[in-house]
Amino acid sequence: MRSIGNWKLLMFAALMIVISGGCKSKENPTAEGGKMSAKNDQKKSAQIQRTDWGKTKDSKPVELYTLTNKNGLIAKIATYGATVTELHVPDKDGKMGDVVLGFDNLAQYEKDSPFFGATTGRVANRIAKGQFSLNGVMYQLATNNGPNHLHGGIKGIDKAVWQAEAMETKNGPAVQFTHTSPDKEEGYPGKLDITVTYTLTNDNELKIDYKAKTDKATPVNLTHHSYWNHGTPAAGGVLDHLLMINADRFTPVDTTLIPTGELLPVKGTPMDFTKPTAIGSRINEQPLPGGGYDHNYVLNGKAGELALAARVTDPKSKRTMEVWTTEPGVQFYTGNFLDNVKGKDGVVYKKHWGFCLETQHYPDTPNHPNFPSITLEPGQTYTQLTVHKFYVSK
């Protein structure tokens, strides 16, 4: 009886091992680098989690994806606007901190958001008077920023609910967002199919890969609009952050922030960030609405090739971010219009509480033939890559 009992115990143990292995396989269908359905909450890896994040005012369900890389960095990205809501990176002592401004819930993003963390377009930045001519046709867009069109209009892609699919890649966890902007939306010609893929790499990078196709010639200029604060927003403003922008020229603007068409040198002006400089050291010398920087920089290097655009360090926490991009320009904005905005965890965001580095083509490009074109034709594919790399400086 004793030997028979042992035999039964061995058979039971073997059976449990088989069952355990089978369950593990079912819980991680992407272990070999495949895609994970966004429709299955239970089948998720340790690196990617999906949660319901409520519904929009028009009852569309919104999801929130949490990506964690092997080093413990965490990014949270919502299907509403393909928006980064949180990004946690370590400081000099290894303490994790959320370095993006944002809100605690979906309702605030719908009501109050100044594009916090959003994917903006079809055309990011401004178009003068909301007008442009393309192939002999004059188009009138929605105007939502004084007399001008800004970041895609009244209801741009930042306010759409995107479809999402989580993926595990060899570089780290990722989520691919897709959205179709219909013909004539906000006044734009043609149907535009957009794909934006966020990857939180194991090299501590937030990588954003953009693609788009159209069925009719249309302008396209997509960007990411996080407000960064590497000390974390609870620690205060960003005027002490040290910034370097890899650009010898910028595009000066008029009083409504529309480029004049010139490309002027930064040398000898408050626009010069070719060497690490405190953001606030000359900020009061900028005679712009709101006070501060809201300028496009003409990046050094060749458009279409991935190159360093900017580097910024918080002198206290030593958190550092490098921005690399294939785009020809970057819009540097210092949160000039933040005015006691109640953000995450009850922190009140004030003027200059965050800064933006929006990689893109130049503002108002459709009205400036001397600027690099943003016209996308049928049969072509719009592509853009921007990488935010995080580390601790000495």
N, C-alpha and C positions, 0 to 999 in steps of 0.2 A: 504493500500500500504506500510505503514511503517513496519508493522509486516511481510509482505511477503518479503520486502527488507532485514530485519534482518535475516529471515530464509535462504535466498539465501546466505547472507554473511557467516552464520554459516556453511552451506553446503560447500561453497568454501574453508573456512578455514580448515575444516575436510579433504577435498580432498587433499589440499596442504600438510597436515601433513602426510597422507598416502604416497603421492608421495615422500616427503622428506625422510621418513623412508626407502622406497624402494631403493632410490638412494644411501643412506648411506650404506645399506647392500651390494649393488653391488660394491661399491668402496672399501669395506674392506672384501673380501671373506675369509680372514684368521683370523677373529676376534676370532674364537673359537680354534685357535692354529693349523690350517691346513696349507698346503703348498700353495704357490703362484706361478703360472706359470711364468717362466722367459721369456715367449714369449708375455706377456701382459704388456705394459708400463703403461697403465691407471689404471689397477686394482692393486693398491699398498697401503700399509698401511703408516701411518705417520712415522713409524720407518724404513722403507726400501724403497729406491728409486733406480731405475735402469736407467742408461743413456747409450747411445751409445758413445763409446770412440775411434772411428775410425776403421781403418782396418790395418792388418799387411801387410808386403811387398808382401806376396802372397795372398792378398785380402781377408783374413779371418776377419769377423767382430768381434770386441772386445767390451765387455760391462764392465761398472763400476758400482758396487753396493755400496750404501752408507747406512750404518747401524747407527742408533742413539738409544742409550738406554734411559731409563727414567730419567737419571741424566744428559743427554746432551753430554755424550762422543760420539765421531763420529769415525767410521772406514770406510775407502774406500778400496775396494778390487776389482781387475780387473780379468777378465777371462783369460787374458794373464798371464800364469804362476801361476794362483791362487795367485796373488801378492797383498800384502798390500801396498797401495800407500800412505795412510795418516792414522794417528791415533792421535786424538786430546783428550788430557786429561788435567785436571786443575792443576794449581800450588797452592802455599800456599795462594795466594790472590784470588783464584777462577778463574784466567785467563786461558783460554784454550790455548793450544799450541800443535803443531804437533811434535811428538817425534820420527818420523822415517825419515831416509834419503830416497830420491827418486827423481823422475823427474816429470816435468809438463805434459808430453805427451807420448803417446805410442811409437812414433818414437825413442825417446831417450832410452826407455827401450830396444827396439830391437837392437839399435846400441851400447850403451855404458854400459849397466848395469852390475855391479859386483855382480849380484844376489840380488839387492836391494829388500827386502820384499818378495822374491819368495819362492815357494814351490820347494824344490830341491830333486832330485833322478833320477833314481831308487835308486842309492846308493849315499847318501850325503857324503861329504868329499872325501878323496883320496883313490885310489887303486893303489898300486905300479906297475909301468910300464903298467898299464891297463890290468893286467893279474890275473886270478885266476883259480883254478881247482875245479870242482864240479862233484861229482859222476864219477870220472875218466876221465872227459873231460876237456881239457884246453880251456879257453875262452880268446879271445883277444878283449878288449874294445877300444873305441876311446881314444886317449890321448890328453888332452887339457890344461895341466898344467905342462909344462916342460915334463919330461919323464912319467908323471903320469896321471891317470884318475881322474877328479874332478867333483863332483856334477852331475853325470849322463852323462857327456860327452859334445860333441860339441853342440848337440841339445837335452838336457835333458828335463824333464817335466816342467822345469822353462820357456821354450820357446814354450810350447804348448798352444793352445787356448782351455780351458776347457769348458765343459758344466756346466751350473749353474741353481740352483733352489732356490729361496728365501723362507724362512720359518719364521713364527712367533712361538716362543716357550714360555713356561711359564717362562723361564729364561731370555729371551730377543731375539732380532732379530738375524737371522742367514742366512747364505748362504751355500748351499751344492754344492761343485764342484766335477765333475766326469771326469775322463780321462782314456783312454785305451792306454797303451804303447804296441805296437805290438811286436811279437816275433822277436828277432834279432835286435831290435832298439838299436843303439849304441853298438851292440855286445852282449847284454844280452839275455839269453835264456828265452823262454816262453812269453805268452801274460799276461800282468799285468793290472788288472782292479783296479783303485785307486779312493777312495772317501775321500775328505778332507772337513770337515765342520767347518766353522768359526762361533762362536757365540759371540756377544758382550753382555755380561750378565748385568743384572741390579745391580749386585754386583761389577760393574766396572772391569770386567775381559774380556780379549780376549782369548777365549777358542778355541783350535784347536784339532779336533778329526780326526784321520787318520784310514783308513781301506784299505786293499788291498787283492786281491785274484789272483792266478796264475793257469795256466794249465800245468806248467812244473816247476820243481825245479829251483829257481832263488834267488839271494841275493836281499834283500829289506832293505833300511835304509833311511827313509824320514825325512825331517826336515824343519823348517821355518827359513828364512834367513834375517830377518829385521836387519838393522843397527840402533841402538838406540842412541838417544841423548836427555836426559830428560830436558836439559836446552833449547831445540830446536836448530836445526842446526845453526840458525842465531846468536846464542849467543856464538858460538865458539866450541872448542874441548871438549873431554870427560875425559881428564886425571885427572880432579879433582873429578870425580864421585866416590863415595864410594861403593865398591863392596865386597860382601861376597859370596863365593862359598862353598857349603856344600860338600866338598870333601877333604879327607885326602891323596889322591893319584892322580897321573896324568900319562899320557903315554908320555915319552920322545920321541923325533923325531930326524931324521937325517937331513942333510942339504936340502933335498927335501921335508921335512915335513911329512915323512912317519914314523910311530911308529917303535921303535926298538923291541917292544914286551914286554918290561919291564913295570912294574907298580911300580913307585917310590913314596916315601913319599914327600909331599910338605913341611913338617915342616923344618924350618931353611933355606928355599930357597925363591927366588923371586916369586915362584909359589904359595906361601901360601896366600890364601884369606879366610881362615877359620874364620877370624875376619874382620869386615869392614875396608877396606884399600883403599886409593886413587889409582885408576888405574895406574896413572903415577908415583907413588912413587918409583918404582923399574924397570920401563919399559925398561930403557936403559941397564939393565943387561941381557937382552934376546938376545943371539947371533943367531938370526934367520934372514932369508932373509926378507928384508923390515924393520926389527927392530920392536920389540914389541911382543905381545902375539898372538899365533895361536896354541893353545894346547887343547887337550882333557883332561877333568877332569873325574876321576872315582868317580861317585857320591856315597855318603854314603847312606845306605838304601838298600832295596830289589827291584830289577828290576821288573817291572810289577805293582808295587804299587805306587800310586800317592804320591810324596814326594817333599819337598822343595829342589830345586836345587841351586837357587841363589837369592840374593836380592841386589838391586842397588839404590842409592839415589843421586840426584843432590843436592849438599849442598846449592845452591843459591835458586832454585825454590822449593826445598823440595819434588819435584815429586819423588815417590818411586815405583819401580816395583819388585814384587816377581815373580819368575818363578818356577812353579811346574810341574813335569813330571813323567811319568811312565818309562822313558828311563834310561839306566844305565850310560850314559855319557852326558857331555855338552861340546861343543867346544867353547872356549872363544877366540874371535878374536877382535883385536883393530884397524881395518881399516888401516893396515900397508901399503897397496898399493893404498890408495886413494891419487890421485895426481892432485889437482886443477880440480876436476870434477864439472861442472856447474849443480847444482841441482835445486830443486823447488824454485820458486820466485827469481831466479838468484843468489841464495847463492852458493858460491864456496866451495865445500867440500875438505878439505885438510887432510893430514895424521892425524890419530887418531881423526877424526871428528865424528866418530861413533864407537860403539862396537856391536858385535854379541854374543848371547848366544844360540847356536844351539844345541837343545836337540836331542840326537841320540845315536846309538851304536858307538863303537870306530872306528876310521879310519883304513882302510886296514884290516878290520876284516876277509874277506875271506882268507887272507894269514897268519892268526895267530890263530891256533887252540885253544890257551889258552884264547882268547877273547870270550865273549858271542856271540853265532851264530846269523847270520842274514839270514840264508837260509829259504825261504818260500816254502813249499811243496804244491802240489795240494791237495785240500780239507781243507787246513788250512786257517785261516784269520789273516793277519797282523793287529795288533791294536797298536795305540799309542795315548796318550793324553798329551797335554801340555797346561798349563794355565798361562797366564800373568795377574797378579793382580795389579791394580794401586790404590795408595792412597797417601796422603800427610803426610810426617813425621813431628814430632814436632821439 
